[in-house]
């Protein structure tokens, strides 16, 4: 038995996985959205690359949610 196994169990690892996933998604969306807004409002230009990133994140997330709903 390792030292950490006294303090770390499956619930802790699951919470860590979920929080990391959520933080990564939120970070990607917030950064992409903030850059898109900055370029649109201050530089007066459409940033199609950032809009594509935001749409890709949304479509993958929704697609996986639908897939998991119908396969489980």
N, C-alpha and C positions, 0 to 999 in steps of 0.2 A: 504494500500500500504506500503510495507516494504521499508526500507532505501536502500537496495541493488537493488530493482527493478528499481530504477531511473537510475542505472548505468549498470545493467546486463540485457541483453535481450536474445532472442533465438539464435541470431547469435553468441553471445559471448559463450553461452553454447555449441553450435555446434562446434565452433572453438576449444574450450577446449577439447571436446570429441575427435575430430580428432587428435589434437596434442598429447594428452595422448596416444591414440592408436598407433600413429606413433612412439612416443618415446619408448613405451613399446616394439614394434616389433623391432625397430632399436637396442635398448639396448640388447634385447635377442639375436639377430643375431650377433651383434658386439662382445658381451661377449663370446658367444659360439664359434664364428669363431676365435677370438683372442686366446682363450684357446686351441682350436684345433691346430692352427698354432704353438703356443708355444710348445705344447707337441710333435708335429711332428718335428719341426726344432731343438729344443734344447734337447729334451729327446729322439728323434729318435724312437717314438712309435706312432702307430695309436690309436687315441682316438675314438673308435667306439661309445661310448655313446654320445659324443658331435656331432659326425657326424649324429647320429640318431636324436638328437634334432634339428639340422639344417634342415635335410630332413623333419621332422615332421612339422616344422614351414612353410617351403616352400609348402608342399603338402596341408596343411590345408588352407593356404592363397590362393593358386591357385584353390583348390576345391571350396572354398566359392565364389571366383570371378566367376567361371563358373556357379555355382548354382544360384547366384543372377542375372547373365546375362540372363539365360534362364527362370527364374521365374518372372521377372519384365517386 
